[in-house]
């Protein structure tokens, strides 16, 4: 049995920032003080690292990749891989921002037991956070859908560069390239791009990312529930919880009597059950929370 990831990419309605952010952070501190905290992060934590998202207020309407689209035809996959061959490098070059670093600091202080992330950008790992569960996979791996052969994205890029001499330079020479949240670059001229199949079985290779409409592995979901169960509080950061793959953990935390705190720009689907919602930037709230000297650790 596998759990379905629902499609949702419509930008949220704009909302005003909470004006008393200092007071709101103090209330977060009081709620989380002495508790074992697990964080659930979404794309909103990474926007200030230069990675766009689908749901933040003001974000453009985008059509993300779905599994059905990816499997639809060899021509479509070639077109996708040509775009993604450029776009993934933008994600790879991104660096953690102060919000990622704040979570790492909280973990070093013994206040954070782990991170469940809906992001595929690997920025928590780059920030030095330990025990990161990548709910939707990551951009750094590619695997065969038939035999599960795997290759690192860097190695695949070298092979594709050798097969497509001059492709990257030609496209970049035309000006700036727009990159979507799933590392898909916006380009049209891809007819001559050459993509490889699995060298072992000839199967279709795909980024190790859960596309919209695809299934999240049951074992991954179970690991995430276990992380929430062993914590005393769930801190949601930068996620509208539009898709069930994240919302289920907020609902589970609420149902099991754990503190639920949400830090997000715009409304979320769990605002009505949260103990506290802060409508502000993660890059403002999390560093302030990490620097709160009064908050004590109680993690064994």
C-alpha positions in Angstrom: 0.0 0.0 0.0 1.3 3.5 -0.9 -0.1 6.9 0.0 -1.2 9.3 -2.7 0.3 12.7 -3.0 -2.5 15.1 -4.1 -2.0 17.9 -6.7 -2.1 21.5 -5.5 -0.1 24.4 -6.8 -2.4 27.4 -6.8 -0.8 30.4 -5.0 -2.3 31.3 -1.7 -4.2 34.6 -1.1 -2.0 37.4 0.1 -2.1 38.0 3.9 -0.6 40.7 6.1 2.4 39.9 8.2 1.8 39.6 11.9 2.9 42.9 13.3 3.9 41.8 16.8 6.5 39.3 15.6 8.6 39.7 18.8 5.6 38.8 20.9 4.6 36.0 18.6 8.1 34.4 18.9 7.9 34.7 22.6 4.6 32.8 22.6 6.2 30.1 20.4 9.1 29.9 22.8 6.7 29.4 25.7 4.8 26.7 23.9 7.9 24.8 22.9 9.9 25.3 26.1 11.2 22.0 27.4 9.6 20.0 24.7 11.1 17.6 22.2 10.4 19.3 18.8 10.3 17.8 15.3 10.0 20.2 12.4 8.0 19.7 9.3 9.3 22.0 6.5 8.0 23.0 3.1 9.0 25.2 0.2 8.5 28.4 2.1 11.7 27.9 4.1 13.8 27.8 1.0 12.5 30.7 -1.0 15.1 33.0 0.4 17.8 30.6 -0.9 16.6 31.4 -4.4 14.3 28.4 -4.8 10.8 29.4 -5.9 7.7 27.7 -4.5 4.2 27.0 -5.7 2.0 28.2 -2.9 3.4 31.4 -1.3 1.2 34.5 -1.8 2.3 36.2 -5.1 3.9 33.2 -6.6 3.1 32.7 -10.3 0.7 29.9 -11.3 2.7 26.9 -12.3 2.1 23.4 -13.7 4.4 21.0 -11.9 5.5 17.7 -13.2 3.2 14.8 -12.7 4.0 11.1 -13.0 1.4 10.7 -15.7 3.1 13.4 -17.8 6.5 12.0 -17.2 5.5 8.5 -18.4 3.3 9.8 -21.3 5.9 9.5 -24.1 9.6 9.3 -24.8 9.4 12.7 -26.5 8.0 14.3 -23.4 10.7 12.6 -21.2 13.4 13.9 -23.5 11.9 17.4 -23.3 11.7 17.1 -19.5 15.2 15.9 -19.1 16.6 18.7 -21.3 14.9 21.3 -19.1 15.8 19.5 -15.9 19.4 19.1 -16.9 19.7 22.8 -16.7 17.3 23.5 -13.8 18.8 21.0 -11.3 22.1 22.9 -11.4 20.3 26.0 -10.0 19.0 23.9 -7.1 22.4 22.4 -6.5 24.0 25.8 -6.3 21.5 27.0 -3.7 22.8 27.5 -0.2 21.0 27.2 3.1 19.6 30.4 4.5 19.3 31.6 8.1 16.1 29.6 8.7 17.8 26.3 7.8 20.8 27.3 10.0 18.5 28.2 12.9 17.0 24.7 12.8 20.5 23.2 12.9 21.3 25.5 15.8 18.2 24.3 17.7 19.3 20.7 17.1 22.8 21.4 18.4 21.2 22.9 21.5 19.2 19.7 22.1 15.9 21.4 21.3 15.1 19.7 17.9 15.0 15.9 17.5 14.8 15.9 13.7 13.3 17.4 10.5 10.7 16.0 8.1 10.9 17.9 4.9 8.6 18.1 1.9 11.5 19.8 0.0 13.8 18.0 -2.5 16.5 20.7 -2.3 18.8 19.1 0.3 19.3 22.4 2.0 18.7 21.0 5.5 21.5 18.5 4.9 23.7 21.3 3.5 23.0 23.2 6.7 24.4 20.4 8.8 21.1 19.2 10.2 21.1 15.6 11.3 18.2 13.1 11.0 16.5 14.7 8.0 13.6 12.6 6.5 13.1 13.6 2.9 9.4 12.9 2.4 9.4 13.6 -1.3 13.0 12.4 -2.2 15.8 14.7 -3.3 17.2 16.1 -6.6 20.6 14.5 -6.0 19.7 11.0 -7.0 18.3 9.3 -10.2 16.9 5.8 -10.3 15.5 3.3 -12.8 11.8 2.7 -12.4 12.2 -1.0 -13.4 15.3 -2.4 -11.7 16.0 0.4 -9.2 19.5 1.1 -10.6 20.8 4.4 -9.2 23.2 7.1 -10.2 24.1 10.4 -8.6 22.9 13.5 -10.3 26.4 14.9 -10.7 27.6 11.7 -12.5 24.5 11.7 -14.7 25.1 15.4 -15.6 28.6 14.6 -16.7 27.3 11.8 -19.0 24.6 14.1 -20.4 27.0 16.9 -21.0 29.2 14.5 -23.0 26.2 13.4 -25.1 24.9 16.9 -25.6 28.0 18.9 -26.4 27.3 22.7 -26.4 23.6 22.3 -25.4 24.0 24.1 -22.0 26.0 26.9 -23.5 23.7 27.4 -26.4 20.6 27.7 -24.2 22.2 29.9 -21.6 23.5 32.1 -24.3 19.9 33.2 -25.0 19.5 34.9 -21.7 18.1 34.2 -18.2 16.4 30.9 -17.6 13.3 30.6 -15.3 13.5 27.7 -13.0 10.5 26.1 -11.3 10.3 24.8 -7.7 10.9 21.2 -9.0 14.1 22.2 -10.8 12.4 22.2 -14.2 13.8 25.0 -16.4 11.5 26.9 -18.8 12.9 26.2 -22.3 11.3 25.1 -25.6 14.2 24.2 -27.9 14.9 20.6 -26.7 14.4 18.5 -29.9 18.0 17.5 -30.2 18.6 16.6 -26.6 19.9 13.0 -26.0 18.8 11.2 -22.8 20.0 7.8 -21.6 18.0 4.8 -20.4 19.0 2.5 -17.6 22.3 0.8 -18.7 21.3 -2.3 -16.9 17.8 -3.1 -18.1 17.0 -0.3 -20.5 14.2 1.0 -18.3 13.1 4.6 -17.7 15.2 6.6 -15.4 13.7 9.3 -13.2 14.8 11.8 -10.5 14.4 10.3 -7.1 11.6 12.8 -6.4 7.9 12.1 -5.7 6.1 14.0 -8.4 2.7 15.5 -8.0 0.1 12.7 -8.3 2.7 10.1 -7.4 2.8 7.9 -4.3 4.8 8.5 -1.2 6.3 5.2 -0.1 4.5 3.8 2.9 7.8 3.1 4.8 8.7 6.8 4.5 5.3 7.8 5.8 5.6 5.4 8.7 9.1 6.8 9.6 7.6 10.3 9.6 4.7 9.3 11.9 7.3 7.7 14.2 9.3 10.9 14.4 6.1 12.9 15.3 5.2 10.2 17.9 8.5 10.5 19.7 8.3 14.3 19.9 6.2 16.5 22.2 5.6 19.2 19.6 5.4 19.7 15.8 6.8 22.9 14.3 5.5 23.4 10.8 7.7 25.9 8.8 7.0 27.2 5.3 4.2 24.9 4.3 0.6 25.6 3.4 -0.1 22.0 4.1 -2.2 21.9 0.9 -1.3 18.3 0.1 -2.1 15.5 2.4 1.5 14.3 2.5 2.2 17.1 5.0 -1.2 17.8 6.5 -1.6 14.3 7.9 1.3 14.9 10.4 -0.2 18.2 11.6 -3.5 16.4 12.2 -1.8 13.5 13.9 0.1 15.8 16.2 -3.1 17.6 17.2 -5.0 14.4 17.6 -2.4 12.9 19.9 -2.2 16.0 22.1 1.1 17.4 20.9 1.7 21.1 20.6 1.3 22.3 17.1 3.0 25.5 16.0 2.9 26.9 12.4 5.2 29.5 10.9 4.1 30.3 7.3 3.3 33.1 4.9 -0.3 32.8 4.2 -3.1 30.5 5.4 -2.6 26.8 5.9 -5.1 23.9 6.0 -4.2 23.3 9.7 -4.6 26.9 11.0 -7.8 25.9 12.8 -6.1 23.2 14.8 -2.8 24.9 15.5 -2.0 26.0 19.1 -0.3 29.0 17.5 0.1 30.3 13.9 2.7 32.9 13.0 2.2 34.6 9.7 5.7 35.7 9.0 9.0 34.8 7.3 10.8 31.8 8.5 14.0 33.7 8.1 12.8 36.1 10.8 11.0 33.8 13.2 13.4 30.8 13.4 16.6 32.7 14.1 14.8 34.7 16.8 13.6 31.4 18.2 17.0 29.7 18.0 18.5 32.7 19.8 16.0 32.6 22.6 18.3 31.8 25.5 15.5 31.3 28.0 14.2 28.2 26.2 15.4 25.0 27.9 16.2 21.6 26.4 14.5 18.5 27.5 15.6 16.0 24.9 17.0 12.6 26.1 
